[in-house]
Amino acid sequence: MTAVGLELLPRSTVLTPGPGRKRSADELKAIAEEASRRFDDRGLYGNHTEIDPAEVLAWAGETFGDALAVACSMANTVVPEMTAPHAPGVDVLFLDTGYHFSETVGVRDALAATPGLNVVDVRSPASIAEHKAVLGDRPFETDPELCCRLRKVEPLDAALSGYEAWITGVRRVDTDHRAGAGIVEWDAKHGMVKINPLVAWTLERVHNYADEHGCLLNPLLDDGYPSIGCEPCTHRVEAGADPRSGRWAGSSKTECGIHL
Ligand code: SF4
């Protein structure tokens, strides 16, 4: 792809924050650092599992109100459903790349019907056809980094620009890069607070919580896909294998870029 070709594509742009307040980066950073001392110091030096995600989410709802968003991959709905009681009507950002499994879209649709949550589809302004016209027919194979940047990273960056804080399902055991993640962090890239309430949980614990509380689980989880991304880049894995090994299998890529 040429630089000229890239310039021809509609690109995600940073949104102008809405009429509501948005505190300065310095103010938000101070909030993140204070919360990190409150939650992470206890978690890092004590027993990680002692930090109750509900306590973190109650703080998040009180502190950020409608300036809070939840990012959800639709592998399960634990984080948005945990958040809803503490932030009624919270926006749940779904990265609608256009390459998702139908099962993932089904979970998105079911979550959108859940009271207390507002599912927001976050999309690239360019269609898949427009991207393929410039990038070739299989951009997820020829340049997955660029494909992820255009269909995930840039659209999410634009969507997040209207909020003060975002909640994710990041867990330390997911990847080496996430091993040092905190419960509350200053997200310098986005100039906002990042909250990872399940950071110390295992995948098994997430699924047990979903079973106990009636949260949705993507049916692909029982079909050999313990980690679920876009269909062209997600493969089944053998039982007992690294759950993330089916993501961009055969390449060194382990992250789509939204948590880098
Ligand atoms: S996961 Fe694959 S299909 Fe989805 S945006 Fe990234 S490269 Fe493209």
Residues whose N, C-alpha, C, O or C-beta is under 5 A from the ligand:
A	BS01	SF4	T97 Y99 F140 P144 C147 C148 R151 K152 G229 C230 P232 C233
